[in-house]
Amino acid sequence: MDILKDISKIGISPVETLQFFTCMLAGIYTGFNLYAVLFEAPSRASLPLHSHWEQWATSFREASKVMPKLSLCMGLSSAAVLYLSPASDKLRLLWLAPVAASIFDFVYTSIFMLPEIKILLENDVITKKGQHWVREATDRWLRRHYPRLVVVAAAFVVVLYATVKS
């Protein structure tokens, strides 16, 4: 708790620190999602299938180490802001947006994306499922990624607004 005491000395409350932290995490999370949709996926679209799949699988494995933790931290810090904010704060409920985005992300990914992702990550998926299926599955992954991007981007805009107005 020494960190909180040090922060208090410079005039920034724990709630303001958490607001900044939540906003930062939501921005980074949105940026990662935007990068995947706008740059990464299109850059591998014209690759030969094996290279396309290999790049997708490597990218997914690396992202899966960071993205769930980032989403969880975003949701938890936002929940802390909600909990610590005074009940009279008119913007208080806006801090539910990242919590809702994190829950949506987990549920949506688990239901609509992970079953096919598990198959796509198998080393012999091209042999087992065929070239056409693999190409279509990575395209479906991208289309299924869009709702997640929209939800987290909306949460980022909401917390950006809440942070600026606080």
N, C-alpha and C positions, 0 to 999 in steps of 0.2 A: 503494500500500500504506500510505500515511499514515493512511487511514481505519481500517485494521485496528489500527494502533498506537494511535490515539486511542481506539478501542473497548476495547482491552486495558487502557488506563489507568483506565477506569471499572469494571473488574472483570467485563466481559461478554466471554466468549470468542467467537471467530469462529463456532464451531459453534452456540452459543446465539443469536447474531445471525441466523444462517441458519435456525435452527429457528423463531424468531419470524417472520422474513420469509416462510418457507414457509407457516406457519400463517395469517398475514395474507393472503397471496395466495390460498390455498385458501378462506378465508372470503369474500373479495371475489368470487372466481369462483363459489362456491356462491350467494352473494347475487344476483349478476347472473342466474344461471340460474333461481333461485327467482322473481325479479321477472318474468322473461319468461313463465314458466309460470303464476304465480298472479295477476299483475296485467295485464301488457301484452296477452297473447293474449286473455284474457276481455274486456278493454276494447274491443278492436276487433271482437269477434265479431258485434255487432249493427249495425255500420256498413254502409252500402251497399257493394256489391262493389268498385267502383273505389276508394273511400276506404279500404276494408279492405286491398286489395292495396297501395295506395300507402303506407299506414302500415306494413304488414309489410315492404315492400321497403326503405323508408327506414331502419327500425329494423334490419333485417338488415345493410344496408350499413354503418351506423354501428358495430354490434356487431362486424362482421367486421374492423374496424380494430383493435379492442382485444382481443377474446377469444382469438384464437390466440396473441398475444404474452403475454397473462396466463397462459395454460395452459403455454406453453413456459417462462416464468420460474418458475412454480410447480414444474414438473418438474425443471428444472435446479437450483434452489436445494435441492430435496429430495434430488436425487442428490448434491449437494455435502455435505449433512448426512450422508448415508449413507457417503460416501467418507471424510469427515474424522472421523467418530465412531470411537471405539476398538472393536476387534473384540469386546471383552468386554462392551460395552453390550448389555443384553438387549432394549432397545427399538429397536436399530439398524435391524432389518429393517422396522419399521413405516414408515420413511421411504421405502420403495418404493411406498407407496400413491399419493402424488401423481404419482410417475413413471409408474406403471401407469395412473392416471386420465388423464394427459396423452396417453399413447400410445393408450389406448382412445378418447379423444375425437377424436384425429386420424384414426385408422383408421375408426372408426364413422361419423364425419361424412363422410369421403371416399367411403366405400362406399355408405352408406344414405341420405345426405341431399344431398350436393352435386350429383349428377346432376339431381335435380328442382329444386333451388334455382337452378341455372343457367338452367333454363327459366323459373322463376317471376320471375327478375330481368329478363327481356326486357321492353322497354317495351310491346310489342304482344301480350303473352301472353294478355290477355283476348280479343282478336280472334282470335288463332291457335288457342287451346285451348278457349275458351268459358268462360262464367261459372261453370258448375257445376264444371268441372275446376279452375279457380283456387281456388274456395272449398274444394273437397276437398283440394287440394294444400297449402294453408296449414294446414288441419286435420291432414293427415298430418305436416306439419313439426312441429306441436306434439306429436303422439303420438310421433314419433321423437325428440323432444327429451327425453322423460321418462327413458330409460335413461342419457343423459348426466348429467342432474341427479342421479339416484340414485348413479351411480359417483362423481361429484365430491363429493357430499355425504358419502358414506361415507369418501372420502379425507380430507375436512376433519375429520370426527369422529376418525379414526385419528390424524392429526397433532396435533389438539387434545389428545387423550389423551397422545400421546408427548411433547408439549411440557410439559404439566402434570406428568407423571411424571418428566421428566428433571431 
